[in-house]
Amino acid sequence: MKTLLWKELAAALAVSFCALSSIRVAQAAPPILNVSTDLEQLPGKYKMANMTPNIFQDSTPLLNDAIQWVSHYNSGNPTTPYTTIKAERGVYYFLLSPKSLVAARPKW
């Protein structure tokens, strides 16, 4: 009798574990910052014009500010950090030279 009870209990546990293993906890997808559409919606000092493709606009400061926003956001939201910055397909102009970017970089 005891052996039969243990077999039934083992079978019940096996079924329970199989059912539990198929349950997935829904995780929110990490946010994506689209610099062509989302920059005008950022809060406070980070709000800026969107990077528009195919027009003659210096995108360097906009992309730099977008990267600063992502860094700021991620420091306060480590469980749902931005992992991607994207832009609409097109041509973007970066007019500042790499030398001026290095000079403008904050000293950490």
TIMI-2910 file (N, C-alpha, C, CB; in pm, 1 decimal, decimal comma, always signed):
<rs>
+----------+----------+----------+----------+----------+----------+----------+----------+----------+----------+----------+----------+------+
!      n_x !      n_y !      n_z !     ca_x !     ca_y !     ca_z !      c_x !      c_y !      c_z !     cb_x !     cb_y !     cb_z ! resn !
+----------+----------+----------+----------+----------+----------+----------+----------+----------+----------+----------+----------+------+
!    +81,6 !   -119,0 !     +0,0 !     +0,0 !     +0,0 !     +0,0 !    +86,4 !   +126,1 !     +0,0 !    -93,1 !     -0,6 !   +119,9 !  Met !
!   +190,6 !   +128,7 !    +86,5 !   +276,8 !   +244,8 !    +93,6 !   +349,4 !   +268,8 !    -39,6 !   +377,5 !   +228,0 !   +206,8 !  Lys !
!   +390,4 !   +159,9 !   -104,5 !   +461,2 !   +173,1 !   -231,3 !   +371,0 !   +236,4 !   -336,1 !   +511,4 !    +36,5 !   -279,8 !  Thr !
!   +245,5 !   +197,4 !   -340,3 !   +150,3 !   +252,7 !   -435,2 !   +128,6 !   +401,5 !   -408,5 !    +17,1 !   +176,8 !   -428,0 !  Leu !
!   +119,5 !   +439,3 !   -282,8 !   +103,1 !   +579,8 !   -247,2 !   +222,4 !   +663,4 !   -291,8 !    +83,2 !   +593,8 !    -97,1 !  Leu !
!   +344,2 !   +612,2 !   -271,6 !   +464,1 !   +684,5 !   -313,1 !   +469,6 !   +699,6 !   -464,6 !   +589,4 !   +613,0 !   -262,9 !  Trp !
!   +427,4 !   +594,8 !   -536,3 !   +427,2 !   +602,9 !   -683,0 !   +327,7 !   +707,9 !   -731,3 !   +393,3 !   +465,8 !   -744,7 !  Lys !
!   +209,8 !   +711,8 !   -668,0 !   +109,2 !   +811,6 !   -705,7 !   +157,7 !   +953,6 !   -674,3 !    -23,8 !   +783,7 !   -632,7 !  Glu !
!   +221,2 !   +967,6 !   -557,5 !   +274,7 !  +1098,6 !   -519,6 !   +384,8 !  +1141,3 !   -616,4 !   +328,8 !  +1095,5 !   -375,0 !  Leu !
!   +473,9 !  +1051,1 !   -653,0 !   +581,1 !  +1081,7 !   -746,8 !   +523,0 !  +1119,7 !   -883,2 !   +677,0 !   +961,5 !   -760,5 !  Ala !
!   +419,9 !  +1049,7 !   -928,3 !   +356,9 !  +1080,5 !  -1056,7 !   +289,7 !  +1217,4 !  -1051,2 !   +254,0 !   +971,7 !  -1094,5 !  Ala !
!   +222,8 !  +1247,9 !   -940,3 !   +156,1 !  +1377,4 !   -925,3 !   +258,7 !  +1490,9 !   -925,0 !    +72,5 !  +1380,5 !   -795,3 !  Ala !
!   +370,0 !  +1470,7 !   -855,0 !   +474,0 !  +1573,9 !   -851,9 !   +536,3 !  +1593,2 !   -989,9 !   +582,7 !  +1537,3 !   -749,9 !  Leu !
!   +557,1 !  +1484,0 !  -1062,1 !   +615,5 !  +1494,5 !  -1195,8 !   +524,1 !  +1575,3 !  -1287,2 !   +640,7 !  +1354,6 !  -1255,4 !  Ala !
!   +394,8 !  +1551,4 !  -1279,3 !   +298,9 !  +1626,2 !  -1360,9 !   +299,2 !  +1773,2 !  -1318,9 !   +156,3 !  +1565,9 !  -1347,7 !  Val !
!   +303,8 !  +1798,6 !  -1188,0 !   +304,6 !  +1936,5 !  -1139,6 !   +427,1 !  +2011,6 !  -1188,0 !   +299,0 !  +1939,5 !   -987,8 !  Ser !
!   +544,9 !  +1948,1 !  -1179,6 !   +666,5 !  +2015,1 !  -1223,6 !   +663,8 !  +2040,4 !  -1374,1 !   +789,3 !  +1932,2 !  -1186,1 !  Phe !
!   +610,1 !  +1948,1 !  -1451,6 !   +600,1 !  +1969,1 !  -1596,8 !   +508,9 !  +2087,6 !  -1626,8 !   +547,0 !  +1841,6 !  -1667,3 !  Cys !
!   +397,5 !  +2096,3 !  -1556,6 !   +304,3 !  +2206,9 !  -1579,3 !   +367,7 !  +2339,5 !  -1538,3 !   +173,1 !  +2184,1 !  -1501,3 !  Ala !
!   +442,2 !  +2340,4 !  -1427,0 !   +505,5 !  +2463,3 !  -1381,4 !   +618,2 !  +2506,6 !  -1474,6 !   +558,8 !  +2445,4 !  -1240,5 !  Leu !
!   +687,7 !  +2410,7 !  -1533,6 !   +798,9 !  +2447,8 !  -1620,9 !   +750,2 !  +2511,0 !  -1750,4 !   +884,1 !  +2326,1 !  -1651,9 !  Ser !
!   +625,5 !  +2488,9 !  -1786,8 !   +574,2 !  +2548,9 !  -1909,9 !   +520,8 !  +2690,0 !  -1887,6 !   +464,9 !  +2461,8 !  -1968,4 !  Ser !
!   +511,5 !  +2731,9 !  -1761,4 !   +464,7 !  +2866,4 !  -1730,9 !   +582,5 !  +2962,3 !  -1742,5 !   +400,6 !  +2873,2 !  -1588,8 !  Ile !
!   +567,5 !  +3064,9 !  -1821,8 !   +672,5 !  +3165,3 !  -1838,5 !   +625,3 !  +3296,4 !  -1776,2 !   +708,4 !  +3185,0 !  -1989,4 !  Arg !
!   +714,8 !  +3360,7 !  -1705,8 !   +683,7 !  +3491,1 !  -1649,9 !   +705,2 !  +3593,8 !  -1759,5 !   +771,3 !  +3522,6 !  -1524,0 !  Val !
!   +602,8 !  +3671,5 !  -1786,5 !   +613,4 !  +3773,0 !  -1891,8 !   +707,7 !  +3883,1 !  -1846,6 !   +474,2 !  +3831,7 !  -1927,1 !  Ala !
!   +806,3 !  +3910,8 !  -1928,2 !   +900,3 !  +4017,6 !  -1898,1 !   +881,7 !  +4128,1 !  -2000,0 !  +1046,5 !  +3965,9 !  -1897,9 !  Gln !
!   +884,2 !  +4249,1 !  -1951,9 !   +868,5 !  +4362,9 !  -2041,2 !   +991,2 !  +4373,7 !  -2131,6 !   +847,7 !  +4493,9 !  -1960,7 !  Ala !
!   +965,8 !  +4402,4 !  -2257,4 !  +1077,0 !  +4423,0 !  -2350,8 !  +1149,5 !  +4551,1 !  -2311,7 !  +1026,6 !  +4430,2 !  -2499,3 !  Ala !
!  +1280,6 !  +4553,8 !  -2326,2 !  +1352,9 !  +4676,7 !  -2291,9 !  +1310,3 !  +4790,6 !  -2383,7 !  +1505,7 !  +4654,7 !  -2301,3 !  Pro !
!  +1305,5 !  +4912,0 !  -2331,8 !  +1265,0 !  +5024,6 !  -2416,4 !  +1369,8 !  +5051,3 !  -2524,2 !  +1243,0 !  +5151,2 !  -2331,1 !  Pro !
!  +1322,5 !  +5104,7 !  -2635,9 !  +1408,7 !  +5142,1 !  -2747,7 !  +1388,7 !  +5290,7 !  -2772,0 !  +1376,9 !  +5057,8 !  -2877,2 !  Ile !
!  +1497,2 !  +5365,5 !  -2781,8 !  +1488,4 !  +5508,0 !  -2810,9 !  +1507,5 !  +5527,8 !  -2960,7 !  +1594,2 !  +5589,1 !  -2729,6 !  Leu !
!  +1404,7 !  +5579,2 !  -3026,7 !  +1412,8 !  +5612,4 !  -3168,3 !  +1441,1 !  +5761,9 !  -3177,5 !  +1280,7 !  +5573,3 !  -3245,4 !  Asn !
!  +1562,1 !  +5796,7 !  -3219,7 !  +1602,3 !  +5937,3 !  -3221,6 !  +1530,7 !  +6016,0 !  -3331,6 !  +1753,1 !  +5948,1 !  -3240,3 !  Val !
!  +1460,8 !  +5947,4 !  -3420,3 !  +1384,8 !  +6015,4 !  -3525,4 !  +1244,2 !  +6052,4 !  -3481,2 !  +1377,5 !  +5928,3 !  -3648,4 !  Ser !
!  +1195,3 !  +5990,0 !  -3374,2 !  +1057,1 !  +6015,2 !  -3332,5 !  +1039,3 !  +6043,5 !  -3183,3 !   +973,2 !  +5898,4 !  -3369,3 !  Thr !
!  +1134,0 !  +6005,6 !  -3099,4 !  +1112,8 !  +6009,6 !  -2954,4 !  +1176,8 !  +6126,8 !  -2880,9 !  +1163,4 !  +5885,4 !  -2895,7 !  Asp !
!  +1268,4 !  +6198,0 !  -2943,6 !  +1342,6 !  +6301,6 !  -2870,7 !  +1252,8 !  +6416,5 !  -2824,8 !  +1454,5 !  +6356,4 !  -2958,1 !  Leu !
!  +1150,6 !  +6449,5 !  -2901,3 !  +1059,5 !  +6558,3 !  -2862,9 !   +971,8 !  +6521,0 !  -2743,5 !   +971,1 !  +6596,4 !  -2981,0 !  Glu !
!   +967,0 !  +6393,1 !  -2709,2 !   +883,0 !  +6345,9 !  -2599,7 !   +959,4 !  +6324,2 !  -2469,6 !   +815,8 !  +6218,4 !  -2639,6 !  Gln !
!  +1090,0 !  +6347,2 !  -2471,7 !  +1170,0 !  +6327,3 !  -2350,6 !  +1137,7 !  +6436,4 !  -2248,4 !  +1321,6 !  +6327,4 !  -2384,1 !  Leu !
!  +1155,3 !  +6406,4 !  -2120,4 !  +1121,1 !  +6504,6 !  -2016,3 !  +1227,8 !  +6611,0 !  -1995,7 !  +1096,8 !  +6433,9 !  -1886,0 !  Pro !
!  +1183,1 !  +6724,4 !  -1948,3 !  +1270,1 !  +6831,7 !  -1899,6 !  +1380,4 !  +6874,4 !  -1993,6 !  +1330,9 !  +6790,7 !  -1773,9 !  Gly !
!  +1500,9 !  +6882,5 !  -1937,7 !  +1614,7 !  +6933,9 !  -2013,8 !  +1656,2 !  +6841,7 !  -2127,0 !  +1731,8 !  +6956,3 !  -1922,2 !  Lys !
!  +1606,5 !  +6719,2 !  -2129,2 !  +1643,0 !  +6624,8 !  -2234,1 !  +1553,4 !  +6636,6 !  -2357,5 !  +1637,0 !  +6483,8 !  -2180,2 !  Tyr !
!  +1445,6 !  +6714,0 !  -2347,2 !  +1355,5 !  +6731,5 !  -2460,8 !  +1426,6 !  +6812,0 !  -2569,0 !  +1223,4 !  +6801,8 !  -2417,4 !  Lys !
!  +1424,4 !  +6762,3 !  -2693,8 !  +1494,9 !  +6827,5 !  -2804,1 !  +1426,7 !  +6791,6 !  -2934,9 !  +1644,7 !  +6786,4 !  -2807,2 !  Met !
!  +1471,2 !  +6852,4 !  -3040,6 !  +1417,2 !  +6821,7 !  -3173,1 !  +1456,7 !  +6679,5 !  -3213,0 !  +1467,8 !  +6924,4 !  -3278,7 !  Ala !
!  +1371,6 !  +6613,2 !  -3287,0 !  +1403,7 !  +6480,9 !  -3338,6 !  +1511,8 !  +6491,0 !  -3446,0 !  +1277,7 !  +6412,7 !  -3395,0 !  Asn !
!  +1587,6 !  +6385,2 !  -3461,2 !  +1683,8 !  +6377,5 !  -3571,3 !  +1605,4 !  +6343,3 !  -3697,1 !  +1797,2 !  +6270,8 !  -3543,2 !  Met !
!  +1608,7 !  +6432,0 !  -3794,2 !  +1531,2 !  +6413,1 !  -3916,3 !  +1623,6 !  +6366,2 !  -4028,1 !  +1458,2 !  +6544,0 !  -3956,7 !  Thr !
!  +1589,7 !  +6253,2 !  -4092,1 !  +1675,1 !  +6205,1 !  -4200,4 !  +1656,8 !  +6288,1 !  -4327,4 !  +1645,7 !  +6058,1 !  -4229,3 !  Pro !
!  +1760,5 !  +6286,6 !  -4408,2 !  +1756,3 !  +6344,4 !  -4543,0 !  +1738,2 !  +6495,9 !  -4546,8 !  +1645,9 !  +6281,3 !  -4619,8 !  Asn !
!  +1770,5 !  +6566,2 !  -4439,2 !  +1776,5 !  +6712,5 !  -4443,7 !  +1912,4 !  +6752,8 !  -4386,0 !  +1656,3 !  +6779,5 !  -4363,1 !  Ile !
!  +1958,9 !  +6869,0 !  -4423,2 !  +2088,9 !  +6913,8 !  -4375,6 !  +2072,6 !  +6969,4 !  -4234,8 !  +2150,4 !  +7020,3 !  -4471,1 !  Phe !
!  +2096,3 !  +6883,2 !  -4137,6 !  +2082,6 !  +6916,2 !  -3995,1 !  +2198,6 !  +6848,1 !  -3923,2 !  +1941,8 !  +6869,8 !  -3936,2 !  Gln !
!  +2268,3 !  +6919,9 !  -3838,2 !  +2376,7 !  +6858,7 !  -3761,7 !  +2316,4 !  +6767,1 !  -3655,9 !  +2467,9 !  +6967,2 !  -3696,0 !  Asp !
!  +2334,7 !  +6638,2 !  -3673,4 !  +2276,8 !  +6539,8 !  -3581,3 !  +2368,2 !  +6506,9 !  -3464,8 !  +2243,7 !  +6413,3 !  -3655,4 !  Ser !
!  +2490,6 !  +6557,7 !  -3465,8 !  +2586,9 !  +6525,1 !  -3360,8 !  +2536,8 !  +6561,1 !  -3220,9 !  +2717,3 !  +6596,2 !  -3387,5 !  Thr !
!  +2494,6 !  +6687,3 !  -3196,3 !  +2451,2 !  +6718,7 !  -3059,6 !  +2324,0 !  +6643,5 !  -3020,1 !  +2428,3 !  +6868,4 !  -3045,6 !  Pro !
!  +2237,5 !  +6616,0 !  -3115,9 !  +2115,2 !  +6542,3 !  -3084,4 !  +2146,3 !  +6399,2 !  -3042,6 !  +2020,6 !  +6542,2 !  -3204,5 !  Leu !
!  +2235,3 !  +6334,1 !  -3115,5 !  +2272,0 !  +6197,4 !  -3079,4 !  +2346,7 !  +6195,0 !  -2946,6 !  +2357,8 !  +6133,9 !  -3189,7 !  Leu !
!  +2436,4 !  +6292,0 !  -2924,3 !  +2506,8 !  +6298,9 !  -2795,5 !  +2408,6 !  +6316,5 !  -2680,0 !  +2608,5 !  +6414,4 !  -2795,9 !  Asn !
!  +2309,6 !  +6404,3 !  -2697,1 !  +2209,5 !  +6426,2 !  -2591,5 !  +2122,1 !  +6302,3 !  -2571,9 !  +2121,2 !  +6548,0 !  -2625,6 !  Asp !
!  +2092,6 !  +6232,2 !  -2679,5 !  +2014,0 !  +6108,4 !  -2667,7 !  +2091,3 !  +6004,4 !  -2587,4 !  +1978,4 !  +6052,3 !  -2807,7 !  Ala !
!  +2220,0 !  +5995,1 !  -2612,0 !  +2303,1 !  +5900,8 !  -2536,5 !  +2308,4 !  +5941,3 !  -2389,1 !  +2446,2 !  +5894,5 !  -2595,8 !  Ile !
!  +2317,6 !  +6071,5 !  -2361,3 !  +2315,1 !  +6117,6 !  -2221,4 !  +2182,4 !  +6083,3 !  -2155,4 !  +2339,7 !  +6269,5 !  -2213,8 !  Gln !
!  +2070,4 !  +6097,8 !  -2228,2 !  +1938,8 !  +6063,2 !  -2172,9 !  +1933,8 !  +5915,2 !  -2137,5 !  +1826,2 !  +6098,0 !  -2273,0 !  Trp !
!  +1980,0 !  +5830,1 !  -2228,4 !  +1977,6 !  +5686,1 !  -2203,3 !  +2062,4 !  +5652,8 !  -2081,2 !  +2028,1 !  +5608,3 !  -2326,7 !  Val !
!  +2178,3 !  +5714,9 !  -2069,6 !  +2264,3 !  +5692,6 !  -1953,4 !  +2193,7 !  +5736,0 !  -1824,7 !  +2397,5 !  +5768,7 !  -1969,5 !  Ser !
!  +2130,7 !  +5853,0 !  -1827,9 !  +2056,0 !  +5903,4 !  -1712,4 !  +1940,1 !  +5809,6 !  -1677,4 !  +2002,8 !  +6045,4 !  -1740,6 !  His !
!  +1863,2 !  +5769,4 !  -1776,0 !  +1748,3 !  +5681,5 !  -1753,2 !  +1793,9 !  +5546,8 !  -1696,5 !  +1669,6 !  +5660,3 !  -1884,4 !  Tyr !
!  +1896,5 !  +5488,7 !  -1757,3 !  +1943,2 !  +5356,9 !  -1714,2 !  +1997,7 !  +5357,9 !  -1572,5 !  +2049,3 !  +5306,5 !  -1808,3 !  Asn !
!  +2056,1 !  +5469,4 !  -1528,3 !  +2108,1 !  +5475,4 !  -1391,3 !  +1995,4 !  +5471,7 !  -1289,4 !  +2192,2 !  +5601,7 !  -1371,4 !  Ser !
!  +1876,4 !  +5518,5 !  -1326,6 !  +1763,0 !  +5515,5 !  -1235,3 !  +1668,2 !  +5399,4 !  -1256,0 !  +1687,6 !  +5640,7 !  -1247,3 !  Gly !
!  +1687,6 !  +5322,7 !  -1363,2 !  +1599,1 !  +5210,1 !  -1396,3 !  +1681,1 !  +5088,3 !  -1436,0 !  +1501,9 !  +5248,3 !  -1510,3 !  Asn !
!  +1758,0 !  +5032,8 !  -1342,8 !  +1847,0 !  +4922,4 !  -1380,6 !  +1774,5 !  +4795,1 !  -1421,7 !  +1938,5 !  +4891,3 !  -1267,1 !  Pro !
!  +1647,0 !  +4780,2 !  -1384,9 !  +1575,9 !  +4657,6 !  -1422,1 !  +1517,6 !  +4664,1 !  -1562,6 !  +1465,2 !  +4630,1 !  -1323,0 !  Thr !
!  +1494,8 !  +4785,2 !  -1615,9 !  +1444,2 !  +4799,0 !  -1752,6 !  +1524,9 !  +4904,2 !  -1827,9 !  +1294,0 !  +4836,5 !  -1752,1 !  Thr !
!  +1653,3 !  +4875,7 !  -1853,2 !  +1737,4 !  +4975,9 !  -1919,2 !  +1713,0 !  +4980,3 !  -2069,7 !  +1884,5 !  +4947,1 !  -1891,8 !  Pro !
!  +1740,0 !  +5096,3 !  -2127,3 !  +1743,7 !  +5104,9 !  -2272,6 !  +1861,1 !  +5019,9 !  -2320,0 !  +1756,7 !  +5254,1 !  -2321,8 !  Tyr !
!  +1838,8 !  +4940,5 !  -2422,3 !  +1946,3 !  +4860,0 !  -2478,8 !  +1970,7 !  +4894,6 !  -2625,2 !  +1914,1 !  +4711,8 !  -2464,9 !  Thr !
!  +1881,4 !  +4976,2 !  -2683,6 !  +1891,8 !  +5008,0 !  -2825,6 !  +1856,4 !  +5153,7 !  -2850,7 !  +1800,8 !  +4916,4 !  -2908,0 !  Thr !
!  +1937,7 !  +5218,6 !  -2932,1 !  +1905,5 !  +5350,3 !  -2986,4 !  +1899,6 !  +5330,9 !  -3136,9 !  +2012,1 !  +5462,0 !  -2944,0 !  Ile !
!  +1788,1 !  +5371,0 !  -3197,3 !  +1776,2 !  +5352,9 !  -3341,6 !  +1727,9 !  +5481,1 !  -3407,6 !  +1680,8 !  +5237,4 !  -3373,9 !  Lys !
!  +1735,2 !  +5483,6 !  -3539,5 !  +1689,8 !  +5598,3 !  -3618,0 !  +1619,5 !  +5546,8 !  -3742,9 !  +1809,0 !  +5692,1 !  -3655,8 !  Ala !
!  +1532,7 !  +5630,2 !  -3796,8 !  +1466,8 !  +5594,1 !  -3921,7 !  +1571,4 !  +5588,1 !  -4032,8 !  +1353,9 !  +5695,7 !  -3956,9 !  Glu !
!  +1543,7 !  +5507,7 !  -4133,2 !  +1635,0 !  +5493,2 !  -4247,0 !  +1651,2 !  +5627,2 !  -4318,4 !  +1583,2 !  +5385,4 !  -4345,7 !  Arg !
!  +1772,5 !  +5661,5 !  -4353,3 !  +1798,7 !  +5785,1 !  -4424,6 !  +1940,9 !  +5833,0 !  -4402,3 !  +1700,8 !  +5892,0 !  -4382,0 !  Gly !
!  +1967,0 !  +5952,6 !  -4450,3 !  +2099,7 !  +6013,1 !  -4438,6 !  +2097,2 !  +6112,8 !  -4323,5 !  +2142,7 !  +6082,6 !  -4572,0 !  Val !
!  +2197,2 !  +6103,2 !  -4234,7 !  +2212,4 !  +6194,9 !  -4122,6 !  +2350,0 !  +6259,0 !  -4133,9 !  +2194,6 !  +6121,3 !  -3985,0 !  Tyr !
!  +2357,9 !  +6385,6 !  -4099,9 !  +2483,0 !  +6459,7 !  -4109,5 !  +2540,5 !  +6481,4 !  -3969,4 !  +2461,1 !  +6595,5 !  -4181,7 !  Tyr !
!  +2667,4 !  +6446,8 !  -3953,7 !  +2739,9 !  +6467,1 !  -3829,3 !  +2853,6 !  +6563,2 !  -3861,6 !  +2793,0 !  +6330,5 !  -3768,2 !  Phe !
!  +2832,1 !  +6689,6 !  -3830,6 !  +2921,7 !  +6794,7 !  -3876,7 !  +3040,6 !  +6819,8 !  -3785,8 !  +2846,0 !  +6920,3 !  -3892,2 !  Leu !
!  +3029,7 !  +6786,3 !  -3659,2 !  +3142,7 !  +6808,2 !  -3568,5 !  +3248,3 !  +6701,3 !  -3592,5 !  +3096,3 !  +6806,9 !  -3420,2 !  Leu !
!  +3372,1 !  +6741,7 !  -3591,3 !  +3479,8 !  +6646,0 !  -3611,9 !  +3501,9 !  +6564,3 !  -3484,9 !  +3609,6 !  +6718,1 !  -3653,3 !  Ser !
!  +3563,2 !  +6446,0 !  -3498,2 !  +3592,8 !  +6366,7 !  -3378,4 !  +3676,6 !  +6442,8 !  -3276,8 !  +3664,4 !  +6239,5 !  -3417,1 !  Pro !
!  +3766,0 !  +6532,2 !  -3323,7 !  +3850,0 !  +6608,4 !  -3232,0 !  +3764,0 !  +6698,4 !  -3142,3 !  +3952,4 !  +6692,8 !  -3310,6 !  Lys !
!  +3663,5 !  +6763,8 !  -3199,6 !  +3579,3 !  +6850,2 !  -3119,2 !  +3490,1 !  +6769,2 !  -3025,7 !  +3494,6 !  +6938,8 !  -3208,7 !  Ser !
!  +3456,8 !  +6646,5 !  -3063,4 !  +3378,3 !  +6561,7 !  -2974,1 !  +3460,1 !  +6522,1 !  -2851,8 !  +3329,1 !  +6436,3 !  -3047,9 !  Leu !
!  +3585,9 !  +6491,8 !  -2872,2 !  +3673,3 !  +6454,1 !  -2759,3 !  +3689,1 !  +6573,7 !  -2666,1 !  +3813,7 !  +6405,2 !  -2810,1 !  Val !
!  +3704,0 !  +6692,8 !  -2722,0 !  +3720,7 !  +6812,7 !  -2639,2 !  +3593,5 !  +6842,8 !  -2559,7 !  +3757,9 !  +6933,7 !  -2726,9 !  Ala !
!  +3476,4 !  +6806,7 !  -2615,3 !  +3349,3 !  +6835,4 !  -2549,2 !  +3311,0 !  +6728,3 !  -2447,8 !  +3239,8 !  +6849,3 !  -2652,1 !  Ala !
!  +3379,9 !  +6614,5 !  -2449,6 !  +3346,5 !  +6504,3 !  -2360,2 !  +3374,3 !  +6544,3 !  -2215,3 !  +3426,4 !  +6377,3 !  -2397,9 !  Arg !
!  +3280,5 !  +6514,0 !  -2124,0 !  +3304,6 !  +6549,8 !  -1983,1 !  +3420,3 !  +6469,9 !  -1924,4 !  +3177,9 !  +6526,7 !  -1899,5 !  Pro !
!  +3491,6 !  +6529,0 !  -1836,9 !  +3603,5 !  +6462,7 !  -1768,9 !  +3547,4 !  +6387,1 !  -1648,0 !  +3714,0 !  +6567,0 !  -1724,6 !  Lys !
!  +3554,4 !  +6255,7 !  -1650,5 !  +3498,4 !  +6174,8 !  -1541,3 !  +3599,8 !  +6156,4 !  -1437,4 !  +3449,0 !  +6040,2 !  -1589,3 !  Trp !
+----------+----------+----------+----------+----------+----------+----------+----------+----------+----------+----------+----------+------+
</rs>
